[in-house]
């Protein structure tokens, strides 16, 4: 089940989202290991048109998904996994139209991690992005 989070981005400022911990069926995954097969990608859209793409590679200029190792408890059990967050440079946020909202989602994919060694794809986070003009320009 996807987590719902709404975000506010200030036009012309650096943007860092909150961290989201990635757990699949109670187990951790290693996003930093390319041999594990996991990828994570996010998009922001307005009226169905893609405005921004975040990925570890192949993102919109000035946009990246950052990953970090995470250790903690999930449902009372210790888990070692990865956490993700969205990053935008000031140049990227300056190009966003102020006072307009975007729909966004973050998806996790693996070509053969499904229960039948089939593709696994799940939406982790969904929400709206509000783009606001920075008052201290």
N, C-alpha and C positions, 0 to 999 in steps of 0.2 A: 504494500500500500504506500502510495506517495505521501510525503509530508507536504503540507501547504505552508508556504512562506511568502509574504509580500516584501518587496525590497524598495528602497528609495535611493536613487542615484542623483548626485548633484552634478549638474552640467559643468564640465571643465575641471572637476576634482578627480583624484585617484579614487578608485572604488575597490573595496575588498568586502565580499559578502561574509556572512557567518560561515563557520566550518560545519559541514555535514558529515557524520560518520557513516561509512558504508558497511552494511552487514547483510549477507545473503543467507537466508534460512538459518539465522543464528550464528553463522560462521563469518570470520573475517576474510577479506580478499587482499591481494597485493597488487595495487595499481601501478607501482613503480617497476614491476618486473614484466617486461614485454613478453617473455615466454609463458606467462600465466594466461595470456589471451584476453585480459579484461581491458576495455576501453570505456571512457566516460566522455560524454559530449553534452553541451547545453546550447539551446537556441532561444533567442527572444524574437517574437514576431508581432507585427501590427497588421491587422486585417489579413492574416494568412501569409503575409510576405515576411521572409526572414530578414531581420534588421541586424542581428549580431549572432555570431557562432563562437562558442568557447570550446576549446579542445586542448589536449596536451600538445598536439601538433595540428596545423591546418586551420587555425582560428582566424577570425576577423582580425585585421591589423590592430594591435593594442589590446587584444583580449586573450586571456589564457585561463585554463583551469589549473589550479595549483593543487598538488596532492601532498600529503604528509602521513607518516606512520602514526597510528593511534593505538593506545593500549588502555583498556578499561573494562567495565562490566556491562553486559547486555543480558537482561533477564536473570541477573544474579550469577552469571557465568563469566569468567575472564575471557576476553577476546583481544587478539592482535589483528588489526585491520588497517585500512586507509581512511583518511578524511579528505574531503574535497571542498574547495571554495572557488568562487568566481573572482577574477581580477580584470580591471579595466584601467588603462593609462588615462591621464588627463586629456590627452589628444583624442582618445576614443570617446570619452564621455562628452567632450566638447561638440562632437558631431551629432549627438543625440538631440532630437527635437524636445525642447522643454515643454512642460505642461501637457504631455501626452503619455499615455500608459502603453506598456508592452506586456504581452503574455510570455512567460518563460517556462522551460522545463529542463531538467537534468536527467539524462538517461545513461544507464549502465548496460554494456553489451559484452557478450562473450560468444564466439561462434559455436562452441561445443560444451557449454557448462549446464545445459538443461538436463532434466532427469533422464532423458533418453539419448544423451550425448548430442542433443540438438541445440540450435541457437537459443541463447538466454538473453532476453531483453526486458528491462524493467525501468519504469519511470520512478526516479528517486524523489524528486522535488518538483512541485508545480507552484505557480503563483503569478503575481502581477508585479511589474516594475513601474514605479512612478519616477519620471524624470523631472527634476526640479531645477530651476535656475538658481545658481549660487548667488546669494545676496551680497557677498563680500568679494566682488570681482576686482 
